[in-house]
């Protein structure tokens, strides 16, 4: 068996397979399907300083080779997470990472600081790229100045591994990646969803309640792969790749493009066991190609 372990700036993963925020709940919801300790990292659903109701329904719709969503970061807030969710997950033998979002740099920083007090949460993923909220989210992630302002505020109050999730809805994603690296990001993850839309031609109105939503799934994979390849060549920190990964072959493409680890998102809705299948498939490919470690193929393209 090949060595599947990877390192994200001091955060050790037993394998490079992680779950994408918003597609795996808090983790225990999938315990009947997969051994949670067999996944390299579980990124829990988006968490904000105050509770959020999210957007009105309908907020999910199928698209060709993917799905659109405008859930809008529905969650019960960081205090609820600390008091009720953390006790349930803290003793599971994997890396639980909290996806943090906010309406201002100060909101992000305060939320991150509270998560930072939890001993067994070794990292956060800073969501500066959600396209489905009116304030915060992608508003910060589409300019270098906006992205830098959030990372700077969070870095001042959070000392553990800091991953920054980038938006693909920009002209030059490598430029954004360099800006957050300069402010102290330990890693970047990409891509978040692409802005999309679907229309009900009988009712002559959008199918989603807010008109537009984030496109995810296999449809976005070529774009995601290209952006991961570009960013991996532009920064000196580890890159985490996501976007349409549905198989071990997909994951290996991202690793070869320069990703140190990958996240699986929409595929969890199709097959709740996909994470361990991808993990095992990576191992089988490495064995069949004479590779002793997954690190042998990272960035080889």
C-alpha positions as CSV (number, residue, x, y, z in Angstrom):
1,X,0.0,0.0,0.0
2,X,1.3,3.4,-0.9
3,X,1.8,6.2,1.6
4,X,-1.2,8.5,1.2
5,X,-0.3,11.0,3.9
6,X,0.1,14.7,2.9
7,X,0.9,17.8,4.8
8,X,-0.9,21.1,4.6
9,X,1.6,23.5,6.2
10,X,1.8,21.5,9.4
11,X,-1.7,20.0,9.2
12,X,-1.1,16.3,8.6
13,X,-3.7,14.3,6.6
14,X,-3.7,10.5,6.6
15,X,-4.8,10.7,3.0
16,X,-5.5,13.6,0.6
17,X,-9.3,13.1,0.4
18,X,-11.4,15.7,2.2
19,X,-15.1,16.7,2.0
20,X,-16.3,20.0,0.7
21,X,-18.2,22.3,3.0
22,X,-21.9,22.2,2.7
23,X,-22.0,18.7,1.2
24,X,-21.2,16.5,4.2
25,X,-23.1,18.2,7.0
26,X,-21.0,18.1,10.2
27,X,-19.8,14.6,9.5
28,X,-21.8,12.3,11.7
29,X,-24.7,12.4,9.2
30,X,-22.5,10.2,7.0
31,X,-21.3,7.8,9.7
32,X,-23.7,5.0,8.5
33,X,-22.1,5.1,5.1
34,X,-18.4,5.5,5.6
35,X,-15.9,5.3,8.5
36,X,-15.3,8.9,9.2
37,X,-11.8,8.2,10.5
38,X,-10.9,6.9,7.0
39,X,-11.2,10.4,5.5
40,X,-8.3,12.7,5.5
41,X,-10.3,15.7,6.6
42,X,-13.9,16.7,7.0
43,X,-14.8,20.3,6.3
44,X,-18.0,21.1,8.1
45,X,-20.8,23.2,6.8
46,X,-20.4,27.0,6.7
47,X,-20.4,28.6,10.1
48,X,-21.0,32.3,10.8
49,X,-20.8,34.5,14.0
50,X,-24.6,34.8,14.2
51,X,-27.3,32.3,13.1
52,X,-28.4,32.6,9.5
53,X,-31.7,31.4,8.0
54,X,-30.4,31.2,4.5
55,X,-32.3,32.1,1.4
56,X,-35.9,31.3,0.6
57,X,-36.9,28.1,-1.2
58,X,-36.5,26.9,-3.9
59,X,-32.7,27.0,-3.5
60,X,-31.5,23.8,-5.3
61,X,-32.0,22.7,-8.8
62,X,-30.4,20.1,-11.1
63,X,-28.4,21.3,-14.0
64,X,-26.7,19.5,-16.9
65,X,-23.8,17.5,-15.3
66,X,-24.2,19.2,-11.9
67,X,-26.5,21.3,-9.7
68,X,-27.2,24.9,-8.8
69,X,-27.7,26.0,-5.2
70,X,-28.4,29.2,-3.4
71,X,-28.7,27.9,0.2
72,X,-27.1,31.0,1.6
73,X,-25.0,29.7,4.5
74,X,-27.9,28.5,6.6
75,X,-26.5,27.6,10.1
76,X,-27.2,28.1,13.8
77,X,-24.1,30.2,14.4
78,X,-20.6,29.6,15.9
79,X,-21.8,29.3,19.5
80,X,-24.2,26.5,18.7
81,X,-21.4,24.7,16.9
82,X,-19.1,25.1,19.9
83,X,-21.7,23.9,22.4
84,X,-23.5,21.2,20.5
85,X,-21.6,20.0,17.5
86,X,-18.0,20.1,18.7
87,X,-18.7,17.6,21.6
88,X,-20.0,15.1,19.0
89,X,-17.1,15.2,16.7
90,X,-14.0,16.1,18.8
91,X,-13.0,12.4,19.5
92,X,-13.4,11.1,15.9
93,X,-9.9,10.3,14.6
94,X,-9.7,12.7,11.6
95,X,-9.2,16.4,11.0
96,X,-12.4,18.4,11.4
97,X,-12.1,21.8,9.7
98,X,-14.6,24.5,10.1
99,X,-15.7,26.6,7.1
100,X,-16.0,30.2,8.4
101,X,-17.9,33.0,6.7
102,X,-18.9,36.5,7.7
103,X,-20.3,39.9,6.7
104,X,-17.2,41.9,7.6
105,X,-13.5,41.3,8.4
106,X,-14.4,41.7,12.1
107,X,-17.1,39.1,11.9
108,X,-14.8,36.6,10.3
109,X,-12.1,37.3,12.8
110,X,-14.4,36.9,15.8
111,X,-15.9,33.7,14.5
112,X,-12.4,32.3,13.8
113,X,-11.2,33.3,17.2
114,X,-14.0,31.3,18.9
115,X,-13.3,28.3,16.7
116,X,-9.6,28.7,17.6
117,X,-10.4,28.0,21.2
118,X,-11.5,24.4,20.4
119,X,-8.5,22.1,21.0
120,X,-9.4,19.5,18.5
121,X,-10.3,21.7,15.5
122,X,-6.8,22.1,13.9
123,X,-7.8,24.4,11.0
124,X,-10.4,26.6,9.5
125,X,-11.3,27.2,5.8
126,X,-12.1,30.9,5.3
127,X,-15.0,31.3,2.9
128,X,-14.5,34.5,1.0
129,X,-16.1,33.1,-2.1
130,X,-19.8,32.2,-1.4
131,X,-21.9,33.6,-4.3
132,X,-25.2,33.2,-2.6
133,X,-25.3,35.8,0.1
134,X,-26.0,39.5,-0.1
135,X,-23.3,40.7,2.2
136,X,-19.8,39.2,2.8
137,X,-18.8,36.0,1.0
138,X,-17.8,36.6,-2.6
139,X,-17.9,40.4,-2.1
140,X,-14.5,40.0,-0.4
141,X,-13.1,37.3,-2.6
142,X,-13.2,39.0,-6.0
143,X,-10.6,41.7,-5.3
144,X,-7.1,41.4,-3.9
145,X,-7.8,44.2,-1.4
146,X,-11.0,42.6,-0.2
147,X,-9.5,39.1,0.2
148,X,-6.4,40.5,1.9
149,X,-8.5,42.5,4.4
150,X,-10.3,39.4,5.6
151,X,-7.2,37.2,5.9
152,X,-5.3,40.0,7.7
153,X,-8.1,40.4,10.3
154,X,-8.4,36.6,10.8
155,X,-4.6,36.0,10.9
156,X,-4.3,38.5,13.7
157,X,-6.6,36.5,15.9
158,X,-6.2,32.9,14.7
159,X,-3.0,31.0,15.1
160,X,-3.8,27.5,13.6
161,X,-3.8,26.4,10.0
162,X,-5.6,28.9,7.9
163,X,-7.0,27.7,4.5
164,X,-8.6,30.3,2.3
165,X,-11.3,29.2,-0.2
166,X,-11.2,31.2,-3.4
167,X,-13.8,32.2,-5.9
168,X,-13.6,31.3,-9.6
169,X,-15.8,34.3,-10.5
170,X,-12.7,36.5,-11.0
171,X,-10.5,37.6,-13.9
172,X,-7.2,36.4,-12.4
173,X,-7.5,33.8,-9.5
174,X,-3.7,33.5,-9.2
175,X,-3.6,37.2,-8.3
176,X,-6.1,36.7,-5.5
177,X,-4.1,33.6,-4.3
178,X,-0.9,35.6,-4.1
179,X,-2.7,38.4,-2.1
180,X,-4.0,36.0,0.6
181,X,-0.6,34.2,0.7
182,X,1.0,37.6,1.5
183,X,-1.3,38.1,4.4
184,X,-0.5,34.8,6.0
185,X,-2.7,32.2,4.5
186,X,-1.3,28.7,5.0
187,X,-3.1,27.2,2.1
188,X,-5.8,28.0,-0.5
189,X,-8.7,25.8,-1.6
190,X,-10.4,26.2,-5.0
191,X,-12.7,26.4,-6.6
192,X,-16.0,27.5,-5.0
193,X,-19.0,27.4,-7.2
194,X,-19.4,29.2,-10.5
195,X,-22.3,31.7,-10.8
196,X,-25.1,30.2,-12.8
197,X,-28.8,30.4,-13.5
198,X,-31.8,28.3,-14.6
199,X,-35.2,29.5,-15.8
200,X,-38.7,28.0,-15.7
201,X,-39.9,28.7,-19.2
202,X,-43.6,28.0,-18.4
203,X,-43.6,30.4,-15.4
204,X,-41.1,32.7,-17.1
205,X,-39.0,33.2,-13.9
206,X,-35.8,31.9,-12.4
207,X,-36.0,28.4,-10.8
208,X,-34.0,29.7,-7.8
209,X,-35.5,32.1,-5.3
210,X,-32.8,34.7,-5.6
211,X,-32.4,34.3,-9.4
212,X,-28.8,33.0,-9.5
213,X,-26.9,30.3,-7.7
214,X,-23.6,28.4,-7.5
215,X,-23.0,25.7,-10.1
216,X,-21.1,22.6,-8.9
217,X,-20.5,19.1,-10.1
218,X,-18.8,17.5,-13.1
219,X,-19.7,20.5,-15.3
220,X,-17.2,22.7,-13.5
221,X,-14.3,20.3,-13.4
222,X,-12.3,21.5,-16.4
223,X,-12.4,25.1,-15.1
224,X,-11.5,24.0,-11.6
225,X,-8.6,21.9,-12.9
226,X,-7.2,24.8,-14.9
227,X,-7.4,27.2,-12.0
228,X,-5.7,24.8,-9.6
229,X,-2.9,24.3,-12.1
230,X,-2.5,28.1,-12.4
231,X,-2.6,28.8,-8.7
232,X,-0.2,26.0,-7.8
233,X,2.4,27.6,-10.1
234,X,1.8,31.0,-8.6
235,X,2.1,30.5,-4.9
236,X,4.4,28.7,-2.4
237,X,1.7,27.4,-0.1
238,X,-0.2,24.1,-0.5
239,X,-3.2,24.1,-2.8
240,X,-6.4,22.1,-2.1
241,X,-8.3,21.3,-5.3
242,X,-12.1,20.8,-5.7
243,X,-14.7,21.1,-8.4
244,X,-16.5,18.2,-9.9
245,X,-14.4,15.4,-8.5
246,X,-16.4,12.1,-8.9
247,X,-13.7,9.4,-9.1
248,X,-10.1,8.5,-8.2
249,X,-9.1,9.5,-11.8
250,X,-10.6,13.0,-11.3
251,X,-8.7,13.3,-8.0
252,X,-5.4,12.2,-9.5
253,X,-5.8,14.9,-12.2
254,X,-6.0,17.6,-9.5
255,X,-3.0,16.1,-7.7
256,X,-1.0,16.1,-10.8
257,X,-2.0,19.7,-11.5
258,X,-0.5,20.7,-8.2
259,X,-3.0,20.1,-5.5
260,X,-1.7,18.6,-2.3
261,X,-5.2,17.4,-1.3
262,X,-8.6,17.4,-2.8
263,X,-12.2,18.0,-1.6
264,X,-15.3,16.0,-2.8
265,X,-18.5,17.9,-2.8
266,X,-21.5,17.3,-5.1
267,X,-20.6,13.7,-5.6
268,X,-21.5,13.1,-1.9
269,X,-25.1,13.6,-2.9
270,X,-24.9,11.0,-5.6
271,X,-22.9,8.4,-3.7
272,X,-22.4,8.9,0.1
273,X,-19.5,6.4,0.0
274,X,-17.6,8.2,-2.7
275,X,-14.8,9.6,-0.3
276,X,-13.5,6.1,0.6
277,X,-13.9,4.9,-3.0
278,X,-11.7,7.8,-4.2
279,X,-9.2,7.2,-1.4
280,X,-8.9,3.5,-2.3
281,X,-8.8,4.2,-6.0
282,X,-5.9,6.6,-5.6
283,X,-4.0,3.9,-3.6
284,X,-4.7,1.3,-6.3
285,X,-3.5,3.6,-9.1
286,X,-0.3,4.4,-7.2
287,X,0.4,0.7,-6.6
288,X,-0.3,-0.2,-10.2
289,X,2.1,2.5,-11.4
290,X,4.9,1.7,-8.9
291,X,4.5,4.9,-6.8
292,X,5.4,4.5,-3.1
293,X,3.8,7.8,-2.1
294,X,1.0,10.1,-3.3
295,X,3.5,12.8,-3.0
296,X,5.3,11.4,-6.0
297,X,2.6,12.6,-8.3
298,X,1.7,16.0,-6.8
299,X,2.4,18.8,-9.3
300,X,4.0,16.5,-11.9
301,X,2.2,18.2,-14.8
